[in-house]
Amino acid sequence: SASAAPPPPPPPAASESEAERLARDAEAMEAMAGKMGRERGGERPGAWKWAVRKGVWDFMEENDVADFPRPVHHRIPSFKGAAEAADRLAQMDEFKNAEVIKVRRVWM
């Protein structure tokens, strides 16, 4: 018997405007800078998690390597080739010998 096709992915959420995305980026950056400053006794670090995240998000969008859902800003994004990367990871000795593995559930 033929199996039913999987349901289609949910429609993307209403796309935020570039101005809204930039405003959210600024808010997140200011919040992270304040948190880092408090943790470091008022020192504002030059390289911190927010800057790395934003750089990765921007790279993924600019180079069209991001997968659904888009835009990738303010989320843990998926990327083109993720399934193949997971298959390769599963073959690595480090993965096979790991005692703990953290996984992010994909909602599709």
C-alpha positions as CSV (number, residue, x, y, z in Angstrom):
1,S,0.0,0.0,0.0
2,A,1.2,3.5,-0.8
3,S,2.1,5.7,2.2
4,A,0.7,9.1,2.5
5,A,3.0,12.0,1.7
6,P,4.2,14.0,4.7
7,P,2.4,17.2,5.4
8,P,3.9,20.4,3.9
9,P,5.9,22.6,6.2
10,P,4.0,25.4,7.9
11,P,3.9,28.7,6.1
12,P,6.6,31.2,7.1
13,A,5.6,33.7,9.7
14,A,4.9,37.2,8.4
15,S,8.2,38.6,7.4
16,E,9.5,41.4,9.5
17,S,10.7,44.5,7.7
18,E,14.4,45.4,7.5
19,A,13.8,48.3,9.9
20,E,12.1,45.9,12.4
21,R,14.9,43.4,12.1
22,L,17.5,46.1,12.7
23,A,15.6,47.5,15.7
24,R,15.5,44.0,17.2
25,D,19.2,43.6,16.5
26,A,20.0,46.9,18.3
27,E,17.8,45.9,21.3
28,A,19.4,42.5,21.5
29,M,22.9,44.0,21.2
30,E,22.3,46.6,23.9
31,A,20.9,44.0,26.2
32,M,23.8,41.7,25.7
33,A,26.3,44.5,26.1
34,G,24.7,45.5,29.4
35,K,24.8,42.0,30.6
36,M,28.4,41.5,29.6
37,G,29.4,44.8,31.1
38,R,27.7,43.9,34.5
39,E,29.5,40.5,34.4
40,R,32.8,42.1,33.7
41,G,32.6,44.9,36.2
42,G,31.6,47.6,33.7
43,E,34.1,46.5,31.0
44,R,32.5,46.3,27.5
45,P,34.1,43.4,25.7
46,G,35.3,43.6,22.1
47,A,34.3,40.1,21.1
48,W,31.3,38.5,22.7
49,K,28.5,36.1,21.9
50,W,26.1,38.6,20.3
51,A,28.7,39.8,17.8
52,V,29.5,36.2,16.8
53,R,25.8,35.3,16.4
54,K,25.1,38.4,14.3
55,G,28.1,37.7,12.1
56,V,26.9,34.1,11.5
57,W,23.3,35.2,10.8
58,D,24.5,37.9,8.4
59,F,26.9,35.5,6.6
60,M,24.2,32.8,6.2
61,E,21.7,35.3,4.7
62,E,24.3,37.0,2.5
63,N,25.6,33.7,1.1
64,D,22.2,32.0,0.8
65,V,23.2,29.0,2.9
66,A,20.3,29.4,5.3
67,D,17.3,27.1,5.0
68,F,13.7,27.5,6.0
69,P,12.6,29.4,8.1
70,R,14.0,32.8,7.0
71,P,15.2,35.3,7.9
72,V,17.6,33.5,10.3
73,H,18.2,36.4,12.7
74,H,17.1,35.8,16.3
75,R,16.8,32.0,15.9
76,I,19.0,28.9,15.7
77,P,19.0,28.6,11.9
78,S,19.0,25.5,9.8
79,F,21.3,25.4,6.8
80,K,21.4,23.8,3.3
81,G,23.2,20.5,3.6
82,A,22.2,20.0,7.3
83,A,21.0,16.4,6.7
84,E,24.3,15.5,5.0
85,A,26.3,17.1,7.8
86,A,24.3,15.1,10.4
87,D,25.0,11.9,8.5
88,R,28.8,12.7,8.4
89,L,28.8,13.7,12.1
90,A,27.2,10.3,13.0
91,Q,30.2,8.6,11.5
92,M,32.8,10.5,13.6
93,D,34.5,8.7,16.4
94,E,34.0,11.7,18.7
95,F,30.3,11.5,18.2
96,K,30.2,7.7,18.6
97,N,32.2,7.9,21.8
98,A,30.4,10.9,23.3
99,E,28.7,10.3,26.7
100,V,26.3,13.2,26.3
101,I,24.9,14.8,23.1
102,K,22.7,17.9,23.1
103,V,20.1,18.0,20.2
104,R,17.7,20.7,19.0
105,R,14.4,19.4,17.9
106,V,13.3,20.4,14.4
107,W,9.7,21.4,14.1
108,M,8.4,20.4,10.6
